[in-house]
């Protein structure tokens, strides 16, 4: 049994919006959200009923966001810098409301920015992220760690850190 | 490996934007004819009514007691999962139902889609449309009308599984003794509809029990 698509929009619209906003400027983030859900609606009847819907939607949003970034900036994906350790988990609830923090996320190198957004706003695991981003789960984890460390250097993010997993 | 669900709550600004984006999605989906079913919930004296429509016509009217979420899930199974809420697409249906409960409308002019019914039941359900406002028939009379006088029980089932109550007035079919029989929306709903229509033979209260 597949849940009616309206329930998908209600359940996942917010996290897709937050991911889009962390990657793109406001106007393009809204376009990416619209294109993501329109593509998802088209593809929904063919989706495996067992599929993880959150990961499926974030993957579609990722492709839309990458299209937008390539079209407007021609940025290159940066290689992973040295690995760092991150012992904390950020909680999506507290972070998404902090515009200052997400403005800074937008300035991270592309791969770090994508991974941080998918991990902390999209709620995906590193394995799921690496499945559509390429590379290994470990590399995705390192990129997130580096991103978080860079953020730490500019602002005190301890206020936004949630409980450890 | 199952990830913990994110249970983030939208801020007021996010909620407003999401509602706007959802509307845009609905509009694009209509434009590209991407939906299998659209639906809307309207208030009525009988509680909230779910109205659902395919490209062909109204496919389901459901009472609150049927649990709208479950009705939508069955529609997803039987018609298609591309289901979106749409106020605009069900405007005419909502208005006519409102007028009916106001007493200013006696017949409905809406395209109907009876794909959820089997052939026999569809025949009975379409026949319901020929019972006039405020009139009642017995299940046996209905069986006669469809030319199958022995099928009284099957006629009863067809009425009980009417996917379009109110629009196709199964509430106008009673037992031969004048008691109410059954009704998907509950017997009190059936009674209220008959009272609204000032039906000649509104069964007395004691027939309810």
Interface residues (C-beta under 8 A of the other chain):
Chain A: X1 X2 X3 X4 X5 X6 X7 X9 X13 X14 X15 X17 X18 X30 X33 X34 X37 X38 X41 X42 X44 X45 X52 X54 X92 X93 X96 X97 X123 X124 X125 X127 X128
Chain B: X1 X3 X4 X5 X6 X7 X8 X9 X10 X11 X14 X17 X18 X21 X22 X24 X25 X28 X29 X32 X34 X35 X37 X39 X72 X73 X75 X76 X77 X80 X81 X82 X83 X84 X85
